[in-house]
């Protein structure tokens, strides 16, 4: 019962080992995204553990809890999903990026959404009245590698700038 058939397409649910392999690939191929997600609070990015027999039975955990407690995570009778909050700066709206099937679980899908993931951090910080910035404290907290800091600073600056621009134009 590991598949669902929709419109003639076989869709396999994500299992624990699939998710672990994905995080290993993400760590190797898009380390800045991996670092951001692992250090995120559970209301920014999370793993959902679903019961095979009753999908209404769900448990939400942080990504760091999954990564750091892999051996304790259930595998038999469970499916996994990953959700990440994103922000569309142009449309000024929050969205939830949800991955439930193996075919959707790819490094590329997360790379494609990286700016909107960072924009969510910027929008949340702006809502608290404190801009999200890449400082030495931020680098230590998220454990970003120094080779990605310049790129991250540029993305954060662009997101913050667009948020300010949209806020000013919406107040006119």
mmCIF file of the C-alpha atoms, coordinates in Angstrom:
data_MODEL
# 
_entry.id   MODEL 
# 
loop_
_atom_site.group_PDB 
_atom_site.id 
_atom_site.type_symbol 
_atom_site.label_atom_id 
_atom_site.label_alt_id 
_atom_site.label_comp_id 
_atom_site.label_asym_id 
_atom_site.label_entity_id 
_atom_site.label_seq_id 
_atom_site.pdbx_PDB_ins_code 
_atom_site.Cartn_x 
_atom_site.Cartn_y 
_atom_site.Cartn_z 
_atom_site.occupancy 
_atom_site.B_iso_or_equiv 
_atom_site.pdbx_formal_charge 
_atom_site.auth_seq_id 
_atom_site.auth_comp_id 
_atom_site.auth_asym_id 
_atom_site.auth_atom_id 
_atom_site.pdbx_PDB_model_num 
ATOM 1   C CA . UNK A 1 1   ? 0.000  0.000  0.000   1.00 0.00 ? 1   UNK A CA 1 
ATOM 2   C CA . UNK A 1 2   ? 2.854  2.399  -0.702  1.00 0.00 ? 2   UNK A CA 1 
ATOM 3   C CA . UNK A 1 3   ? 1.288  3.909  -3.784  1.00 0.00 ? 3   UNK A CA 1 
ATOM 4   C CA . UNK A 1 4   ? -1.758 5.897  -4.746  1.00 0.00 ? 4   UNK A CA 1 
ATOM 5   C CA . UNK A 1 5   ? -3.116 5.834  -8.256  1.00 0.00 ? 5   UNK A CA 1 
ATOM 6   C CA . UNK A 1 6   ? -4.358 9.177  -9.565  1.00 0.00 ? 6   UNK A CA 1 
ATOM 7   C CA . UNK A 1 7   ? -5.246 9.699  -13.213 1.00 0.00 ? 7   UNK A CA 1 
ATOM 8   C CA . UNK A 1 8   ? -3.344 6.570  -14.193 1.00 0.00 ? 8   UNK A CA 1 
ATOM 9   C CA . UNK A 1 9   ? -0.108 7.785  -12.549 1.00 0.00 ? 9   UNK A CA 1 
ATOM 10  C CA . UNK A 1 10  ? 1.478  5.785  -9.766  1.00 0.00 ? 10  UNK A CA 1 
ATOM 11  C CA . UNK A 1 11  ? 2.533  8.042  -6.873  1.00 0.00 ? 11  UNK A CA 1 
ATOM 12  C CA . UNK A 1 12  ? 4.700  6.601  -4.139  1.00 0.00 ? 12  UNK A CA 1 
ATOM 13  C CA . UNK A 1 13  ? 4.586  8.111  -0.703  1.00 0.00 ? 13  UNK A CA 1 
ATOM 14  C CA . UNK A 1 14  ? 7.804  9.240  0.978   1.00 0.00 ? 14  UNK A CA 1 
ATOM 15  C CA . UNK A 1 15  ? 9.287  6.799  3.454   1.00 0.00 ? 15  UNK A CA 1 
ATOM 16  C CA . UNK A 1 16  ? 11.852 7.506  6.139   1.00 0.00 ? 16  UNK A CA 1 
ATOM 17  C CA . UNK A 1 17  ? 14.786 6.261  4.058   1.00 0.00 ? 17  UNK A CA 1 
ATOM 18  C CA . UNK A 1 18  ? 13.676 8.387  1.058   1.00 0.00 ? 18  UNK A CA 1 
ATOM 19  C CA . UNK A 1 19  ? 13.598 11.486 3.227   1.00 0.00 ? 19  UNK A CA 1 
ATOM 20  C CA . UNK A 1 20  ? 16.974 10.717 4.772   1.00 0.00 ? 20  UNK A CA 1 
ATOM 21  C CA . UNK A 1 21  ? 18.544 10.245 1.311   1.00 0.00 ? 21  UNK A CA 1 
ATOM 22  C CA . UNK A 1 22  ? 16.981 13.532 0.203   1.00 0.00 ? 22  UNK A CA 1 
ATOM 23  C CA . UNK A 1 23  ? 18.500 15.433 3.145   1.00 0.00 ? 23  UNK A CA 1 
ATOM 24  C CA . UNK A 1 24  ? 21.914 13.869 2.441   1.00 0.00 ? 24  UNK A CA 1 
ATOM 25  C CA . UNK A 1 25  ? 21.660 15.003 -1.190  1.00 0.00 ? 25  UNK A CA 1 
ATOM 26  C CA . UNK A 1 26  ? 20.445 18.472 -0.145  1.00 0.00 ? 26  UNK A CA 1 
ATOM 27  C CA . UNK A 1 27  ? 23.358 18.807 2.293   1.00 0.00 ? 27  UNK A CA 1 
ATOM 28  C CA . UNK A 1 28  ? 25.822 17.927 -0.483  1.00 0.00 ? 28  UNK A CA 1 
ATOM 29  C CA . UNK A 1 29  ? 24.245 19.783 -3.424  1.00 0.00 ? 29  UNK A CA 1 
ATOM 30  C CA . UNK A 1 30  ? 22.546 22.820 -1.834  1.00 0.00 ? 30  UNK A CA 1 
ATOM 31  C CA . UNK A 1 31  ? 24.147 23.179 1.575   1.00 0.00 ? 31  UNK A CA 1 
ATOM 32  C CA . UNK A 1 32  ? 22.784 26.667 2.263   1.00 0.00 ? 32  UNK A CA 1 
ATOM 33  C CA . UNK A 1 33  ? 19.216 25.371 1.880   1.00 0.00 ? 33  UNK A CA 1 
ATOM 34  C CA . UNK A 1 34  ? 19.963 22.362 4.068   1.00 0.00 ? 34  UNK A CA 1 
ATOM 35  C CA . UNK A 1 35  ? 21.431 24.612 6.777   1.00 0.00 ? 35  UNK A CA 1 
ATOM 36  C CA . UNK A 1 36  ? 18.469 26.978 6.649   1.00 0.00 ? 36  UNK A CA 1 
ATOM 37  C CA . UNK A 1 37  ? 15.905 24.174 6.922   1.00 0.00 ? 37  UNK A CA 1 
ATOM 38  C CA . UNK A 1 38  ? 17.679 22.220 9.664   1.00 0.00 ? 38  UNK A CA 1 
ATOM 39  C CA . UNK A 1 39  ? 17.992 25.319 11.861  1.00 0.00 ? 39  UNK A CA 1 
ATOM 40  C CA . UNK A 1 40  ? 14.410 26.441 11.187  1.00 0.00 ? 40  UNK A CA 1 
ATOM 41  C CA . UNK A 1 41  ? 11.740 26.414 13.855  1.00 0.00 ? 41  UNK A CA 1 
ATOM 42  C CA . UNK A 1 42  ? 8.988  23.867 13.245  1.00 0.00 ? 42  UNK A CA 1 
ATOM 43  C CA . UNK A 1 43  ? 6.509  26.573 12.220  1.00 0.00 ? 43  UNK A CA 1 
ATOM 44  C CA . UNK A 1 44  ? 8.802  27.626 9.324   1.00 0.00 ? 44  UNK A CA 1 
ATOM 45  C CA . UNK A 1 45  ? 9.685  24.149 7.977   1.00 0.00 ? 45  UNK A CA 1 
ATOM 46  C CA . UNK A 1 46  ? 8.601  20.764 9.284   1.00 0.00 ? 46  UNK A CA 1 
ATOM 47  C CA . UNK A 1 47  ? 8.226  17.053 8.708   1.00 0.00 ? 47  UNK A CA 1 
ATOM 48  C CA . UNK A 1 48  ? 4.809  15.422 8.954   1.00 0.00 ? 48  UNK A CA 1 
ATOM 49  C CA . UNK A 1 49  ? 4.697  11.760 9.934   1.00 0.00 ? 49  UNK A CA 1 
ATOM 50  C CA . UNK A 1 50  ? 1.493  10.080 8.759   1.00 0.00 ? 50  UNK A CA 1 
ATOM 51  C CA . UNK A 1 51  ? 0.093  6.719  9.735   1.00 0.00 ? 51  UNK A CA 1 
ATOM 52  C CA . UNK A 1 52  ? -0.407 4.369  6.744   1.00 0.00 ? 52  UNK A CA 1 
ATOM 53  C CA . UNK A 1 53  ? -3.594 2.894  8.166   1.00 0.00 ? 53  UNK A CA 1 
ATOM 54  C CA . UNK A 1 54  ? -5.154 6.205  9.205   1.00 0.00 ? 54  UNK A CA 1 
ATOM 55  C CA . UNK A 1 55  ? -3.676 9.299  7.462   1.00 0.00 ? 55  UNK A CA 1 
ATOM 56  C CA . UNK A 1 56  ? -5.681 11.492 9.856   1.00 0.00 ? 56  UNK A CA 1 
ATOM 57  C CA . UNK A 1 57  ? -3.186 10.427 12.534  1.00 0.00 ? 57  UNK A CA 1 
ATOM 58  C CA . UNK A 1 58  ? -0.300 12.830 12.017  1.00 0.00 ? 58  UNK A CA 1 
ATOM 59  C CA . UNK A 1 59  ? 2.637  14.117 13.975  1.00 0.00 ? 59  UNK A CA 1 
ATOM 60  C CA . UNK A 1 60  ? 4.600  17.263 13.131  1.00 0.00 ? 60  UNK A CA 1 
ATOM 61  C CA . UNK A 1 61  ? 8.290  17.559 14.004  1.00 0.00 ? 61  UNK A CA 1 
ATOM 62  C CA . UNK A 1 62  ? 11.085 19.966 13.162  1.00 0.00 ? 62  UNK A CA 1 
ATOM 63  C CA . UNK A 1 63  ? 13.532 19.032 10.446  1.00 0.00 ? 63  UNK A CA 1 
ATOM 64  C CA . UNK A 1 64  ? 16.383 19.079 12.969  1.00 0.00 ? 64  UNK A CA 1 
ATOM 65  C CA . UNK A 1 65  ? 14.459 16.589 15.113  1.00 0.00 ? 65  UNK A CA 1 
ATOM 66  C CA . UNK A 1 66  ? 14.213 14.248 12.115  1.00 0.00 ? 66  UNK A CA 1 
ATOM 67  C CA . UNK A 1 67  ? 17.863 14.651 11.112  1.00 0.00 ? 67  UNK A CA 1 
ATOM 68  C CA . UNK A 1 68  ? 19.253 14.394 14.650  1.00 0.00 ? 68  UNK A CA 1 
ATOM 69  C CA . UNK A 1 69  ? 17.023 11.506 15.759  1.00 0.00 ? 69  UNK A CA 1 
ATOM 70  C CA . UNK A 1 70  ? 16.837 9.428  12.603  1.00 0.00 ? 70  UNK A CA 1 
ATOM 71  C CA . UNK A 1 71  ? 17.261 6.123  14.445  1.00 0.00 ? 71  UNK A CA 1 
ATOM 72  C CA . UNK A 1 72  ? 14.287 6.929  16.682  1.00 0.00 ? 72  UNK A CA 1 
ATOM 73  C CA . UNK A 1 73  ? 12.002 7.894  13.804  1.00 0.00 ? 73  UNK A CA 1 
ATOM 74  C CA . UNK A 1 74  ? 9.399  5.240  12.966  1.00 0.00 ? 74  UNK A CA 1 
ATOM 75  C CA . UNK A 1 75  ? 9.594  3.555  9.588   1.00 0.00 ? 75  UNK A CA 1 
ATOM 76  C CA . UNK A 1 76  ? 7.094  0.692  9.521   1.00 0.00 ? 76  UNK A CA 1 
ATOM 77  C CA . UNK A 1 77  ? 3.542  1.782  8.923   1.00 0.00 ? 77  UNK A CA 1 
ATOM 78  C CA . UNK A 1 78  ? 4.476  5.447  8.410   1.00 0.00 ? 78  UNK A CA 1 
ATOM 79  C CA . UNK A 1 79  ? 4.755  7.915  5.552   1.00 0.00 ? 79  UNK A CA 1 
ATOM 80  C CA . UNK A 1 80  ? 6.558  11.233 5.634   1.00 0.00 ? 80  UNK A CA 1 
ATOM 81  C CA . UNK A 1 81  ? 5.949  14.645 4.154   1.00 0.00 ? 81  UNK A CA 1 
ATOM 82  C CA . UNK A 1 82  ? 7.918  17.872 4.243   1.00 0.00 ? 82  UNK A CA 1 
ATOM 83  C CA . UNK A 1 83  ? 6.412  21.350 4.360   1.00 0.00 ? 83  UNK A CA 1 
ATOM 84  C CA . UNK A 1 84  ? 8.132  24.711 4.084   1.00 0.00 ? 84  UNK A CA 1 
ATOM 85  C CA . UNK A 1 85  ? 6.585  28.145 4.386   1.00 0.00 ? 85  UNK A CA 1 
ATOM 86  C CA . UNK A 1 86  ? 7.450  30.450 1.501   1.00 0.00 ? 86  UNK A CA 1 
ATOM 87  C CA . UNK A 1 87  ? 6.644  34.040 0.597   1.00 0.00 ? 87  UNK A CA 1 
ATOM 88  C CA . UNK A 1 88  ? 5.880  35.449 -2.829  1.00 0.00 ? 88  UNK A CA 1 
ATOM 89  C CA . UNK A 1 89  ? 7.265  38.991 -2.645  1.00 0.00 ? 89  UNK A CA 1 
ATOM 90  C CA . UNK A 1 90  ? 5.544  40.120 -5.848  1.00 0.00 ? 90  UNK A CA 1 
ATOM 91  C CA . UNK A 1 91  ? 2.094  38.907 -4.773  1.00 0.00 ? 91  UNK A CA 1 
ATOM 92  C CA . UNK A 1 92  ? 2.725  39.731 -1.085  1.00 0.00 ? 92  UNK A CA 1 
ATOM 93  C CA . UNK A 1 93  ? 1.426  36.396 0.125   1.00 0.00 ? 93  UNK A CA 1 
ATOM 94  C CA . UNK A 1 94  ? 2.559  33.494 2.210   1.00 0.00 ? 94  UNK A CA 1 
ATOM 95  C CA . UNK A 1 95  ? 2.369  30.012 0.752   1.00 0.00 ? 95  UNK A CA 1 
ATOM 96  C CA . UNK A 1 96  ? 3.104  26.513 1.958   1.00 0.00 ? 96  UNK A CA 1 
ATOM 97  C CA . UNK A 1 97  ? 5.304  24.283 -0.194  1.00 0.00 ? 97  UNK A CA 1 
ATOM 98  C CA . UNK A 1 98  ? 4.263  20.690 0.566   1.00 0.00 ? 98  UNK A CA 1 
ATOM 99  C CA . UNK A 1 99  ? 5.986  17.544 -0.683  1.00 0.00 ? 99  UNK A CA 1 
ATOM 100 C CA . UNK A 1 100 ? 4.147  14.257 -0.083  1.00 0.00 ? 100 UNK A CA 1 
ATOM 101 C CA . UNK A 1 101 ? 5.249  11.979 -2.919  1.00 0.00 ? 101 UNK A CA 1 
ATOM 102 C CA . UNK A 1 102 ? 8.669  10.654 -3.850  1.00 0.00 ? 102 UNK A CA 1 
ATOM 103 C CA . UNK A 1 103 ? 8.547  12.090 -7.376  1.00 0.00 ? 103 UNK A CA 1 
ATOM 104 C CA . UNK A 1 104 ? 8.155  15.591 -5.871  1.00 0.00 ? 104 UNK A CA 1 
ATOM 105 C CA . UNK A 1 105 ? 11.091 15.179 -3.478  1.00 0.00 ? 105 UNK A CA 1 
ATOM 106 C CA . UNK A 1 106 ? 14.072 16.685 -5.291  1.00 0.00 ? 106 UNK A CA 1 
ATOM 107 C CA . UNK A 1 107 ? 16.923 19.040 -4.580  1.00 0.00 ? 107 UNK A CA 1 
ATOM 108 C CA . UNK A 1 108 ? 15.914 21.007 -7.682  1.00 0.00 ? 108 UNK A CA 1 
ATOM 109 C CA . UNK A 1 109 ? 12.420 21.670 -6.318  1.00 0.00 ? 109 UNK A CA 1 
ATOM 110 C CA . UNK A 1 110 ? 13.961 23.262 -3.216  1.00 0.00 ? 110 UNK A CA 1 
ATOM 111 C CA . UNK A 1 111 ? 16.594 25.163 -5.194  1.00 0.00 ? 111 UNK A CA 1 
ATOM 112 C CA . UNK A 1 112 ? 13.797 26.587 -7.370  1.00 0.00 ? 112 UNK A CA 1 
ATOM 113 C CA . UNK A 1 113 ? 12.035 27.854 -4.234  1.00 0.00 ? 113 UNK A CA 1 
ATOM 114 C CA . UNK A 1 114 ? 15.097 29.057 -2.342  1.00 0.00 ? 114 UNK A CA 1 
ATOM 115 C CA . UNK A 1 115 ? 14.395 32.775 -2.846  1.00 0.00 ? 115 UNK A CA 1 
ATOM 116 C CA . UNK A 1 116 ? 10.807 32.393 -1.689  1.00 0.00 ? 116 UNK A CA 1 
ATOM 117 C CA . UNK A 1 117 ? 11.964 30.408 1.359   1.00 0.00 ? 117 UNK A CA 1 
ATOM 118 C CA . UNK A 1 118 ? 14.412 33.202 2.258   1.00 0.00 ? 118 UNK A CA 1 
ATOM 119 C CA . UNK A 1 119 ? 11.680 35.761 1.533   1.00 0.00 ? 119 UNK A CA 1 
ATOM 120 C CA . UNK A 1 120 ? 9.529  34.068 4.175   1.00 0.00 ? 120 UNK A CA 1 
ATOM 121 C CA . UNK A 1 121 ? 12.266 34.615 6.782   1.00 0.00 ? 121 UNK A CA 1 
ATOM 122 C CA . UNK A 1 122 ? 12.517 38.245 5.687   1.00 0.00 ? 122 UNK A CA 1 
ATOM 123 C CA . UNK A 1 123 ? 8.737  38.766 5.787   1.00 0.00 ? 123 UNK A CA 1 
ATOM 124 C CA . UNK A 1 124 ? 8.446  37.184 9.229   1.00 0.00 ? 124 UNK A CA 1 
ATOM 125 C CA . UNK A 1 125 ? 11.276 39.321 10.596  1.00 0.00 ? 125 UNK A CA 1 
ATOM 126 C CA . UNK A 1 126 ? 9.808  42.463 9.003   1.00 0.00 ? 126 UNK A CA 1 
ATOM 127 C CA . UNK A 1 127 ? 6.494  41.662 10.669  1.00 0.00 ? 127 UNK A CA 1 
ATOM 128 C CA . UNK A 1 128 ? 8.325  41.718 14.007  1.00 0.00 ? 128 UNK A CA 1 
ATOM 129 C CA . UNK A 1 129 ? 9.938  45.035 13.067  1.00 0.00 ? 129 UNK A CA 1 
ATOM 130 C CA . UNK A 1 130 ? 13.437 43.619 12.753  1.00 0.00 ? 130 UNK A CA 1 
ATOM 131 C CA . UNK A 1 131 ? 14.849 42.876 9.299   1.00 0.00 ? 131 UNK A CA 1 
ATOM 132 C CA . UNK A 1 132 ? 16.321 39.456 8.629   1.00 0.00 ? 132 UNK A CA 1 
ATOM 133 C CA . UNK A 1 133 ? 20.018 39.928 7.865   1.00 0.00 ? 133 UNK A CA 1 
ATOM 134 C CA . UNK A 1 134 ? 23.011 37.716 7.333   1.00 0.00 ? 134 UNK A CA 1 
ATOM 135 C CA . UNK A 1 135 ? 25.268 38.646 10.236  1.00 0.00 ? 135 UNK A CA 1 
ATOM 136 C CA . UNK A 1 136 ? 28.005 36.685 11.960  1.00 0.00 ? 136 UNK A CA 1 
ATOM 137 C CA . UNK A 1 137 ? 25.364 35.575 14.483  1.00 0.00 ? 137 UNK A CA 1 
ATOM 138 C CA . UNK A 1 138 ? 23.066 34.394 11.698  1.00 0.00 ? 138 UNK A CA 1 
ATOM 139 C CA . UNK A 1 139 ? 25.924 32.525 10.031  1.00 0.00 ? 139 UNK A CA 1 
ATOM 140 C CA . UNK A 1 140 ? 26.756 30.760 13.320  1.00 0.00 ? 140 UNK A CA 1 
ATOM 141 C CA . UNK A 1 141 ? 23.116 29.971 14.117  1.00 0.00 ? 141 UNK A CA 1 
ATOM 142 C CA . UNK A 1 142 ? 22.362 28.430 10.718  1.00 0.00 ? 142 UNK A CA 1 
ATOM 143 C CA . UNK A 1 143 ? 25.909 27.056 10.287  1.00 0.00 ? 143 UNK A CA 1 
ATOM 144 C CA . UNK A 1 144 ? 26.211 28.554 6.809   1.00 0.00 ? 144 UNK A CA 1 
ATOM 145 C CA . UNK A 1 145 ? 29.510 27.872 5.077   1.00 0.00 ? 145 UNK A CA 1 
ATOM 146 C CA . UNK A 1 146 ? 31.510 31.010 4.360   1.00 0.00 ? 146 UNK A CA 1 
ATOM 147 C CA . UNK A 1 147 ? 31.492 30.366 0.601   1.00 0.00 ? 147 UNK A CA 1 
ATOM 148 C CA . UNK A 1 148 ? 27.693 30.925 0.540   1.00 0.00 ? 148 UNK A CA 1 
ATOM 149 C CA . UNK A 1 149 ? 27.544 34.068 2.697   1.00 0.00 ? 149 UNK A CA 1 
ATOM 150 C CA . UNK A 1 150 ? 27.908 36.620 -0.125  1.00 0.00 ? 150 UNK A CA 1 
ATOM 151 C CA . UNK A 1 151 ? 25.150 34.944 -2.168  1.00 0.00 ? 151 UNK A CA 1 
ATOM 152 C CA . UNK A 1 152 ? 22.897 34.747 0.893   1.00 0.00 ? 152 UNK A CA 1 
ATOM 153 C CA . UNK A 1 153 ? 23.487 38.415 1.728   1.00 0.00 ? 153 UNK A CA 1 
ATOM 154 C CA . UNK A 1 154 ? 22.515 39.389 -1.810  1.00 0.00 ? 154 UNK A CA 1 
ATOM 155 C CA . UNK A 1 155 ? 19.312 37.313 -1.735  1.00 0.00 ? 155 UNK A CA 1 
ATOM 156 C CA . UNK A 1 156 ? 18.318 38.647 1.703   1.00 0.00 ? 156 UNK A CA 1 
ATOM 157 C CA . UNK A 1 157 ? 19.040 42.254 0.649   1.00 0.00 ? 157 UNK A CA 1 
ATOM 158 C CA . UNK A 1 158 ? 16.929 41.815 -2.487  1.00 0.00 ? 158 UNK A CA 1 
ATOM 159 C CA . UNK A 1 159 ? 14.033 40.275 -0.527  1.00 0.00 ? 159 UNK A CA 1 
ATOM 160 C CA . UNK A 1 160 ? 14.149 42.971 2.148   1.00 0.00 ? 160 UNK A CA 1 
ATOM 161 C CA . UNK A 1 161 ? 14.271 45.678 -0.512  1.00 0.00 ? 161 UNK A CA 1 
ATOM 162 C CA . UNK A 1 162 ? 11.265 44.239 -2.355  1.00 0.00 ? 162 UNK A CA 1 
ATOM 163 C CA . UNK A 1 163 ? 9.324  43.919 0.905   1.00 0.00 ? 163 UNK A CA 1 
ATOM 164 C CA . UNK A 1 164 ? 9.994  47.578 1.729   1.00 0.00 ? 164 UNK A CA 1 
ATOM 165 C CA . UNK A 1 165 ? 9.095  48.650 -1.819  1.00 0.00 ? 165 UNK A CA 1 
ATOM 166 C CA . UNK A 1 166 ? 5.790  46.742 -1.703  1.00 0.00 ? 166 UNK A CA 1 
ATOM 167 C CA . UNK A 1 167 ? 4.963  48.094 1.745   1.00 0.00 ? 167 UNK A CA 1 
ATOM 168 C CA . UNK A 1 168 ? 5.615  51.671 0.628   1.00 0.00 ? 168 UNK A CA 1 
ATOM 169 C CA . UNK A 1 169 ? 3.542  51.241 -2.552  1.00 0.00 ? 169 UNK A CA 1 
ATOM 170 C CA . UNK A 1 170 ? 0.671  49.641 -0.611  1.00 0.00 ? 170 UNK A CA 1 
ATOM 171 C CA . UNK A 1 171 ? 0.639  52.583 1.817   1.00 0.00 ? 171 UNK A CA 1 
ATOM 172 C CA . UNK A 1 172 ? 0.287  55.154 -0.998  1.00 0.00 ? 172 UNK A CA 1 
# 
